[in-house]
Amino acid sequence: MAIVKACTCSSCSSEDFADACNGCLVGDTCVFGAEVYVENENHFGVGECLSTLNTKDEGFTWKIDNFSLLDEDEELIESTVFTAGGLNWLLSLYTKGDSESDGESLSLLLDLVDHEAIRGDWKTCAQFMILVKDQLNNKHYSRADVAWFDDPFDGWRCSNFMPLRDLQRPSRGFLVNDTLIIEFKPVVISNVKKFT
């Protein structure tokens, strides 16, 4: 028989819930989380504890100036390290696409820099959106995804994030004055700890 030791509930008003600045409702979607501790009075086995990290008001904007010059000089560029959910992250970009995109697409990578957060008994899950900003029409090119970070040498990768022909088309507004803007928007970041 399982025994629930404690229950803690939190709530917010419907106005706060609907306010985009609070991050509860993103893209007409919301995610609910719970921390559940269950004890079996006869047997203790292996379990996991999930903790949702605070990502309210967090995000990252990466402004890349002189993008066409980078295309000639550097194939892979990296953002500065940024914080979301109390953890340090890094975005990387292949300007001509990585080996899997055949030079047809912009390739993006997201890495968890805090290797201490990815040790044997811990792993991190992130639900997020990454977008390339349309600086003229506000029709951004975005991808939403969920990724597990449980290996310090294996982050999230999207080889075919967006076609390079769309990126380079002036009317699309992705490159304005040779500047590209990429945004990272965390929805939910959670740490999971295994225990025995």
WOCOR-V804684 format. One record per residue. N is the residue number from 1. RES is the residue in one small letter. PHI is phi in degrees with one decimal (none if undefined). D_CENTER is the distance of its C-alpha to the mean C-alpha in whole Angstrom. Layout:
# WOCOR-V804684
N|RES|PHI|D_CENTER + N|RES|PHI|D_CENTER
This chain:
# WOCOR-V804684
1|m|none|38 + 2|a|-88.2|35 + 3|i|-121.2|35 + 4|v|-90.0|33 + 5|k|-80.3|33 + 6|a|-154.9|31 + 7|c|-137.8|29 + 8|t|-126.3|28 + 9|c|-118.3|27 + 10|s|-133.2|25 + 11|s|-144.1|25 + 12|c|-144.0|25 + 13|s|-70.9|27 + 14|s|-65.0|26 + 15|e|-66.5|26 + 16|d|-63.6|23 + 17|f|-62.5|21 + 18|a|-80.4|22 + 19|d|-71.1|21 + 20|a|-59.2|18 + 21|c|-64.8|18 + 22|n|-84.6|17 + 23|g|77.6|14 + 24|c|-75.1|16 + 25|l|-118.8|16 + 26|v|-123.5|13 + 27|g|59.4|15 + 28|d|60.6|18 + 29|t|-133.9|16 + 30|c|-132.6|15 + 31|v|-124.7|14 + 32|f|-110.0|17 + 33|g|-129.4|17 + 34|a|-149.0|20 + 35|e|-103.1|21 + 36|v|-122.1|24 + 37|y|-117.5|27 + 38|v|-119.1|30 + 39|e|-113.3|33 + 40|n|-98.2|35 + 41|e|-70.0|39 + 42|n|-101.4|40 + 43|h|-149.8|37 + 44|f|-109.7|34 + 45|g|-123.8|32 + 46|v|-92.1|28 + 47|g|-148.2|26 + 48|e|-136.4|22 + 49|c|-116.2|21 + 50|l|-101.9|18 + 51|s|-120.9|17 + 52|t|-84.8|14 + 53|l|-92.5|13 + 54|n|-73.6|13 + 55|t|-119.5|11 + 56|k|-59.1|13 + 57|d|62.6|14 + 58|e|-108.8|11 + 59|g|172.8|9 + 60|f|-146.6|10 + 61|t|-114.5|12 + 62|w|-110.2|13 + 63|k|-99.3|17 + 64|i|-111.6|19 + 65|d|-84.7|23 + 66|n|52.3|25 + 67|f|-59.3|23 + 68|s|-65.5|26 + 69|l|-71.1|27 + 70|l|-62.8|24 + 71|d|-58.0|25 + 72|e|-83.1|28 + 73|d|-90.2|28 + 74|e|-129.4|24 + 75|e|-87.9|22 + 76|l|-115.2|19 + 77|i|-124.8|18 + 78|e|-124.4|15 + 79|s|-75.9|14 + 80|t|-74.9|15 + 81|v|-70.9|13 + 82|f|-130.4|11 + 83|t|-111.6|11 + 84|a|-148.1|9 + 85|g|66.0|10 + 86|g|76.0|13 + 87|l|-115.4|11 + 88|n|-97.5|11 + 89|w|-128.1|9 + 90|l|-144.7|10 + 91|l|-99.5|9 + 92|s|-129.4|13 + 93|l|-138.5|14 + 94|y|-92.9|18 + 95|t|-65.4|20 + 96|k|-109.1|22 + 97|g|85.9|20 + 98|d|-86.3|20 + 99|s|-63.6|23 + 100|e|-82.8|21 + 101|s|-92.4|21 + 102|d|55.9|25 + 103|g|70.2|24 + 104|e|-99.9|23 + 105|s|-135.7|20 + 106|l|-75.5|17 + 107|s|-112.5|15 + 108|l|-123.0|11 + 109|l|-131.0|10 + 110|l|-127.6|7 + 111|d|-124.5|9 + 112|l|-86.3|10 + 113|v|-80.6|13 + 114|d|-74.0|14 + 115|h|-66.4|16 + 116|e|-65.0|18 + 117|a|-74.6|15 + 118|i|-117.2|16 + 119|r|-116.6|20 + 120|g|-46.4|22 + 121|d|-102.5|22 + 122|w|-124.4|18 + 123|k|-148.9|15 + 124|t|-123.2|11 + 125|c|-117.6|9 + 126|a|-129.2|6 + 127|q|-106.4|6 + 128|f|-153.9|4 + 129|m|-129.4|6 + 130|i|-120.7|7 + 131|l|-136.6|11 + 132|v|-99.6|14 + 133|k|-78.8|16 + 134|d|-84.2|19 + 135|q|-82.5|21 + 136|l|-110.5|25 + 137|n|-113.5|24 + 138|n|57.4|21 + 139|k|-107.5|20 + 140|h|-68.4|16 + 141|y|-97.7|15 + 142|s|-132.4|12 + 143|r|-136.7|10 + 144|a|-108.0|8 + 145|d|-156.1|7 + 146|v|-125.8|8 + 147|a|-140.0|8 + 148|w|-97.4|10 + 149|f|-116.9|11 + 150|d|-127.6|14 + 151|d|-137.7|16 + 152|p|-61.3|16 + 153|f|-111.1|17 + 154|d|-140.0|14 + 155|g|-98.9|11 + 156|w|-83.3|9 + 157|r|-140.6|11 + 158|c|-128.9|12 + 159|s|-64.6|16 + 160|n|-113.3|17 + 161|f|-63.2|14 + 162|m|-154.4|17 + 163|p|-63.1|20 + 164|l|-62.9|22 + 165|r|-63.6|25 + 166|d|-70.3|23 + 167|l|-60.0|21 + 168|q|-88.2|25 + 169|r|-78.2|27 + 170|p|-55.6|28 + 171|s|-67.0|28 + 172|r|-78.4|24 + 173|g|78.7|23 + 174|f|-79.7|20 + 175|l|-113.1|23 + 176|v|-121.6|25 + 177|n|53.6|27 + 178|d|60.5|25 + 179|t|-118.0|22 + 180|l|-111.5|19 + 181|i|-121.4|16 + 182|i|-117.0|12 + 183|e|-121.0|10 + 184|f|-111.5|6 + 185|k|-124.9|6 + 186|p|-75.3|5 + 187|v|-99.9|8 + 188|v|-142.6|8 + 189|i|-124.9|8 + 190|s|-130.3|11 + 191|n|-104.9|14 + 192|v|-121.8|16 + 193|k|-114.0|20 + 194|k|-85.2|22 + 195|f|-145.2|26 + 196|t|-122.1|29
